[in-house]
Amino acid sequence: MRNLLRRMLTPPLVFIAAAVLILEETLIAWLQTSMARLARLPAIAAAEAWAARLPPYPAMGLFLLPGIVLFPVKLTALWLIAKGSVAAGVAIIVAGKVAGTAIAARIYKILHPSLSRLGWFVAAERWAFGWRDRLYGYVKATATWHAVVRAVAAAKASMRSLLARRPGWLGRRFAAARRQARRER
């Protein structure tokens, strides 16, 4: 019975995990590019330079700040959902998650040299990334992952050919975004 249940549940769960991984990888690449552009602003560049000089424990405080700041936003979203505004609550949660991830990733990149001087941080980081890499490896080794990757590639090719046939405003915007992304790599 256990094996039957495992065989029935594994493919849909791996499909969901594969979709989440592809979305995450796409969003992370886009968010890193966006945050790097934002970091070109003089005020942001000065704040990043200041943060990079912080000693380890103040850097840890700054590293934890996005999670602390976004907690009330998440509570507000849950309150909206409880009051019946499901769409607004979910939109706030998604927007908060995307913004929080972008900011946290940028802060992590800036503060990593300082945080790496803390032995316990390095050990925790190694443990967390080890688990993540094992889970990613498991998902990426499945046939479902390969099917999802092929489906995404086919959808991208279809979208490109559709936009190539009908260049219009949207097609030009996508082409400009692709050129910009290639230049920034």
N, C-alpha and C positions, 0 to 999 in steps of 0.2 A: 504494500500500500504506500509506503514511504517513497519508494522509487517511482511509482506511478505519479504520485503527487509532485515529486521533483521534476519528472519529465514534462509534466503539464505546465508547471509554473515557471520553469527556467527560461524557455524561449521568450515569453512576453516580458519577463523581468529584464532579461538581457537586452531585448529590443528597447525598452524604456531607458535602461542605463546607456545604451549606445546613442540613443537620441539625445540624452542629456549631455553625454561627453562631447558629441559633435557640436551641440549648441554652446556648451561651455568653452570649447576650444575656439570657436568662431568669435564668441563674445569677448573672450580674453584678448585675442589678437586685436579686435576692433577697439576695445577699451584701452589697451596699452598705447595704441596709436593716438587715440583721442587725448589721453592724459599726457602723453609726450608733447602734443601740440599745446595743450594748456600750460604745460611747464615752461614754455617759451616766454610767457608773459613775465615781465620784470618782477612784479610782486611775488608771483608764485616761485620763480627761480630763486629769489632772495630767501623766501621761506624754506625752500628745499635745501639751500646751502646751509642755512641755520640749523635745520633738523639733522643734516648729515654730520654736523660737528657735535651733536649731543652725546654725552656719555651713555653707557648702556642702560641704566635704570630709568633715567628720564626718557630715553628713546623708547623703552618698553611702554611707558605711560602714553606716549604719543602713538605708539603702535596699537594700543588698545582703545584709543579714543573713538575711532569710527564705530566700533561695536557699542560703546557706551552711548554715543550721541544718537545712534539709530534705534536704540531700544524704545524710547518713547514714541518714535514714529511707528514702530511695529505695534505697540500697544494701541495707538490711535487707529491703525488699520484694523486691528482685531475688534475694537470698539465699534467702528463703522460696520464691519461685517455683522456683529451681534445686533446692531440697530436696523439691519436689513439692507444696507448699502454695500452689497457684496462686490459689485463691480468696482466701486471706488476703493474699497478696502484691499481687494486683490491688486488693483493698479498701484496703490501706494506701496504694498509689499514688494511687488516686482520692481518698481522704480527705486525703492530703497535698497533692495538687494543689488541691483545693477550699479547704482551710485556707490553703495558701500563697498562692493567688490572692487570697483575701479579705484576708489580712494585708498582702500586697504592695500591693494596690490602695489600702487605707487609708493605708499608709505613704506611698505615692506622692502621694496627695491632700494629706496633711499637709506633706510635705517639698517639694512642687513649687515653692513660691515661693523657697525657698533653693536648690534644685537649678537653677532657671532662671537663676541668676546665673553659672553655668558655661557658657561659650559652646559648648564641645564637647558638653555634655549636651543643650543646646537643638538643636544640629545633629543629634545622634544621634536624639533624640526626633522631630524633624521627619522624618528619613529613615525611621525605623521606622513612624511613624504614616502616612506617605505610602504606603509599601508596603502596609500593612494596609488603608488606605482604597481603594487601587486594586484589591486582591484582593476586598474586600467589594463594591466597585462592580461588578466583573466577575461575581461570583457572583449578586448581587442583580439584575443585568440579564438573567439567563437565564430561560427559560420554566420550567426545573426549579425554580428558587427560588420562582417564583410558585405553582407546583403544591404545593410543600412548605408554603408559607405558608397556602394555602387548606386543605390537609389538617390543619395544626395548628389553624387557626381552627375547622374543622368538629369536630375532636376536643374542643376546649375547649367549644364550644357543646353538644356531645353530653354532655360531663361535667357542665356546668352544668344542663342539663335533667334529667339523671339524678339529680343531687343535689337539684334542686328538687322532684322527685316523691317522693323518699325522704329527707327532711331529716335524720333521725337524727343521731347524734353527729358522724360524719364530715362531713356536709353543713354542720352548724353550725360546725365548725372551719374549713372552707374559707371560709364566708361571713364569719366573724370575721377570718380572715387577709386577705381581700380588703378589708374595711372598714379594717383597720389599715394596709394598704399605701396605700390612697387617702388616709388622713389624713396619712401621713408624706411624701407627695409635695409 
